[in-house]
Amino acid sequence: MTNISVRDLRNEGGEILDSVMRGATVTVTRQGRPIAELRPIRLGTDTARLLEVWQGTPTFAFDQFRSDLAEIFEDSL
């Protein structure tokens, strides 16, 4: 993790954001005290998290749904 001052962030913002885009985490300091952290945004979701979410979802009976729709639409025609 890299520490940079607010002044450095203002003067070298583009370079600093480029390094964050490459995966670096940067702590912004003011008068030597940490005030903020810049880090890359995670754009994806890992497989373990997806499986965890999907395990709790109800199953879907496509054939039953299709027959239910067929009954509804046949009756209304």
C-alpha atoms as an extended CHARMM CRD file, in Angstrom:
* protein
*
        77  EXT
         1         1  MET       CA              0.0000000000        0.0000000000        0.0000000000  PROA      1               0.0000000000
         2         2  THR       CA              1.3010000000        3.4330000000       -0.9410000000  PROA      2               0.0000000000
         3         3  ASN       CA              0.7710000000        6.6540000000        0.9920000000  PROA      3               0.0000000000
         4         4  ILE       CA              0.3550000000        9.9260000000       -0.9060000000  PROA      4               0.0000000000
         5         5  SER       CA             -0.4990000000       13.4220000000        0.2310000000  PROA      5               0.0000000000
         6         6  VAL       CA             -3.5160000000       15.3750000000       -0.9310000000  PROA      6               0.0000000000
         7         7  ARG       CA             -1.1080000000       17.6740000000       -2.7880000000  PROA      7               0.0000000000
         8         8  ASP       CA              0.4460000000       14.7170000000       -4.6320000000  PROA      8               0.0000000000
         9         9  LEU       CA             -3.0020000000       13.4500000000       -5.5300000000  PROA      9               0.0000000000
        10        10  ARG       CA             -3.9080000000       16.8320000000       -6.9710000000  PROA      10              0.0000000000
        11        11  ASN       CA             -0.6370000000       17.2140000000       -8.8950000000  PROA      11              0.0000000000
        12        12  GLU       CA             -0.2000000000       13.5920000000      -10.0510000000  PROA      12              0.0000000000
        13        13  GLY       CA             -3.7980000000       12.4000000000      -10.0590000000  PROA      13              0.0000000000
        14        14  GLY       CA             -3.6780000000       10.7780000000      -13.4870000000  PROA      14              0.0000000000
        15        15  GLU       CA             -0.5750000000        8.7260000000      -12.7040000000  PROA      15              0.0000000000
        16        16  ILE       CA             -1.9390000000        7.7060000000       -9.3260000000  PROA      16              0.0000000000
        17        17  LEU       CA             -5.2590000000        6.5820000000      -10.8060000000  PROA      17              0.0000000000
        18        18  ASP       CA             -3.3690000000        4.6310000000      -13.4710000000  PROA      18              0.0000000000
        19        19  SER       CA             -1.5650000000        2.7110000000      -10.7250000000  PROA      19              0.0000000000
        20        20  VAL       CA             -4.8870000000        2.0820000000       -8.9530000000  PROA      20              0.0000000000
        21        21  MET       CA             -6.3200000000        0.7440000000      -12.2060000000  PROA      21              0.0000000000
        22        22  ARG       CA             -3.3730000000       -1.6760000000      -12.3190000000  PROA      22              0.0000000000
        23        23  GLY       CA             -4.3750000000       -2.9860000000       -8.8850000000  PROA      23              0.0000000000
        24        24  ALA       CA             -2.5560000000       -0.7480000000       -6.4000000000  PROA      24              0.0000000000
        25        25  THR       CA             -4.1660000000        0.4850000000       -3.2010000000  PROA      25              0.0000000000
        26        26  VAL       CA             -3.2800000000        4.0550000000       -2.2440000000  PROA      26              0.0000000000
        27        27  THR       CA             -3.8600000000        5.7890000000        1.0850000000  PROA      27              0.0000000000
        28        28  VAL       CA             -4.3630000000        9.5440000000        0.8460000000  PROA      28              0.0000000000
        29        29  THR       CA             -2.9770000000       11.5400000000        3.7490000000  PROA      29              0.0000000000
        30        30  ARG       CA             -3.4420000000       15.0700000000        4.9950000000  PROA      30              0.0000000000
        31        31  GLN       CA             -0.7820000000       16.4160000000        7.3190000000  PROA      31              0.0000000000
        32        32  GLY       CA              0.5230000000       12.8540000000        7.6700000000  PROA      32              0.0000000000
        33        33  ARG       CA             -2.8230000000       11.3780000000        8.7540000000  PROA      33              0.0000000000
        34        34  PRO       CA             -4.6950000000        8.8820000000        6.5710000000  PROA      34              0.0000000000
        35        35  ILE       CA             -8.0130000000       10.2820000000        5.3410000000  PROA      35              0.0000000000
        36        36  ALA       CA             -8.9840000000        8.1470000000        2.3460000000  PROA      36              0.0000000000
        37        37  GLU       CA             -8.1560000000        4.9940000000        0.4890000000  PROA      37              0.0000000000
        38        38  LEU       CA             -8.1830000000        4.5340000000       -3.2870000000  PROA      38              0.0000000000
        39        39  ARG       CA             -8.4730000000        0.9950000000       -4.5820000000  PROA      39              0.0000000000
        40        40  PRO       CA             -9.7210000000       -0.6800000000       -7.7280000000  PROA      40              0.0000000000
        41        41  ILE       CA            -13.4030000000       -1.4740000000       -8.0050000000  PROA      41              0.0000000000
        42        42  ARG       CA            -14.1420000000       -5.1680000000       -8.2670000000  PROA      42              0.0000000000
        43        43  LEU       CA            -16.0990000000       -5.5090000000      -11.4620000000  PROA      43              0.0000000000
        44        44  GLY       CA            -16.9340000000       -9.1710000000      -11.2510000000  PROA      44              0.0000000000
        45        45  THR       CA            -18.2810000000      -11.5930000000       -8.7310000000  PROA      45              0.0000000000
        46        46  ASP       CA            -16.2910000000      -14.6220000000       -7.7770000000  PROA      46              0.0000000000
        47        47  THR       CA            -17.6040000000      -18.0990000000       -8.4170000000  PROA      47              0.0000000000
        48        48  ALA       CA            -17.9410000000      -19.0000000000       -4.7460000000  PROA      48              0.0000000000
        49        49  ARG       CA            -20.2400000000      -16.0210000000       -4.1320000000  PROA      49              0.0000000000
        50        50  LEU       CA            -22.3960000000      -16.8810000000       -7.1630000000  PROA      50              0.0000000000
        51        51  LEU       CA            -22.7950000000      -20.4670000000       -5.9860000000  PROA      51              0.0000000000
        52        52  GLU       CA            -23.7290000000      -19.2570000000       -2.5100000000  PROA      52              0.0000000000
        53        53  VAL       CA            -26.4630000000      -17.0330000000       -3.9360000000  PROA      53              0.0000000000
        54        54  TRP       CA            -27.7490000000      -19.6130000000       -6.4240000000  PROA      54              0.0000000000
        55        55  GLN       CA            -28.0580000000      -22.3190000000       -3.7640000000  PROA      55              0.0000000000
        56        56  GLY       CA            -30.8160000000      -20.3180000000       -2.1030000000  PROA      56              0.0000000000
        57        57  THR       CA            -32.8870000000      -19.7410000000       -5.2270000000  PROA      57              0.0000000000
        58        58  PRO       CA            -35.9850000000      -21.8400000000       -5.8440000000  PROA      58              0.0000000000
        59        59  THR       CA            -36.0270000000      -24.3230000000       -8.6870000000  PROA      59              0.0000000000
        60        60  PHE       CA            -38.1010000000      -23.6370000000      -11.7680000000  PROA      60              0.0000000000
        61        61  ALA       CA            -40.2520000000      -26.3090000000      -13.3950000000  PROA      61              0.0000000000
        62        62  PHE       CA            -40.2900000000      -25.1270000000      -16.9900000000  PROA      62              0.0000000000
        63        63  ASP       CA            -42.5890000000      -27.9160000000      -18.2400000000  PROA      63              0.0000000000
        64        64  GLN       CA            -45.1830000000      -27.1490000000      -15.5710000000  PROA      64              0.0000000000
        65        65  PHE       CA            -45.0020000000      -23.4430000000      -16.3380000000  PROA      65              0.0000000000
        66        66  ARG       CA            -45.4890000000      -24.1390000000      -20.0270000000  PROA      66              0.0000000000
        67        67  SER       CA            -48.5390000000      -26.3140000000      -19.4320000000  PROA      67              0.0000000000
        68        68  ASP       CA            -50.0190000000      -23.6960000000      -17.0820000000  PROA      68              0.0000000000
        69        69  LEU       CA            -49.6280000000      -21.0690000000      -19.7750000000  PROA      69              0.0000000000
        70        70  ALA       CA            -51.1780000000      -23.3490000000      -22.3630000000  PROA      70              0.0000000000
        71        71  GLU       CA            -54.2620000000      -23.8150000000      -20.1390000000  PROA      71              0.0000000000
        72        72  ILE       CA            -54.6310000000      -20.0800000000      -19.5760000000  PROA      72              0.0000000000
        73        73  PHE       CA            -54.3210000000      -19.1190000000      -23.2060000000  PROA      73              0.0000000000
        74        74  GLU       CA            -56.4660000000      -21.9670000000      -24.5440000000  PROA      74              0.0000000000
        75        75  ASP       CA            -59.2740000000      -21.0190000000      -22.1620000000  PROA      75              0.0000000000
        76        76  SER       CA            -59.1350000000      -17.3580000000      -23.1250000000  PROA      76              0.0000000000
        77        77  LEU       CA            -59.2560000000      -17.9880000000      -26.8810000000  PROA      77              0.0000000000
